[in-house]
Amino acid sequence: MKQVLVVSATMGEGHNATGRALAEAVHRLWPSAEIRWLDALDVMGPGVGPLFRQIYVTNVRRTPWLYEFFYAALWHSRWFAAACKRFTGAWCGRRLARVVGEPDLVLSTYPLGTAGLEWLRRRGLLRAPVGAWISDFAPHPFWVYGRIDRNLVMHPVAIPPAVRCVPDAPVAVSAPPVRGEFRPGNRNAARRRLGLPPDAFVALVSCGSLGFGQVSSAARELLAADPSVVPVVVCGRNERLARSLRRLADPRLRVLGWTDEMAAWTVSADVVVTNAGGATGLEALACGRPVLMHRPIAAHGRANARLMAEAGLAVVCEADGELAAAVRRMLDTPELRKSMAESAARHLESAGDLGSALRALAAV
């Protein structure tokens, strides 16, 4: 029986969502496999997870300039990036050494976890093949490691920045690590099931489980874009955001909290609006839906937006009114939507499935 270890972290839901998709693919490929999970932040010590989550939320919401500064420093100062990775790698690696066991395959979805796994590999304490799934569309230096067996990126345009991070790193392209239910489907059937008007232009707004960023302004711009637009806003666990949106009292606006129907909502949409390009962007890509990046969050969010736009999979809307203008262009020019959907379909076809990436990793 194959023993598979998934190393993830609860930092929002994106990393765990990637882990669940990989676990699902493992069971499709090796039905009898035993999968064990480790949360890298929990492994690093009591209180580490809550502290790191608070730092991340504070940086994104209140001090984005500080987050941008740190992100830029990782790119511009190779010694700084290397020092940060050595420090976190030793911290996480020493803790992982106590609990990692002897798996047959290790799948990481969180960069600090990958740093710890590389620390173990350098010291001969981990023999199993190790793959790191870089679920951000744009890799950055904390994501990429040279002494693991595969760094899996989400599109060929992500290979050059990954290699720039670590020139000798083994990099390959993976199919989007999303659950199997995220796939192209029947839009009209999904709308009937969810109670959406069949002829509306449905814009799904999803900014992660924490509801980061300028979500309210996105909803307002979508309502103002055209009377045919029906915004569906998924607020995740951000109840304050949901309450503020419901106060808009517009009959076209659908406000959701946490939902287990994200695949159906994505299939029902004409376009997906987000601000970071992580799990939400990959789910949209897997369903063949165009993406509008509205006021991307600092650092990795902006980098993801730029790279998705370069790949022809997203349109970036930074300034006031650009989101509404982009929607109007899509309404006036159906060929634009079709072109973006075709770009997504071509990538999905060329990337294969998660099973092929897992088989290649296991064969190392």
Order of alpha helices (4+ residues) and beta strands (2+ residues): beta-alpha-beta-alpha-alpha-alpha-alpha-beta-alpha-beta-beta-alpha-beta-alpha-beta-alpha-beta-alpha-beta-alpha-beta-alpha-beta-alpha-beta-alpha-alpha-alpha
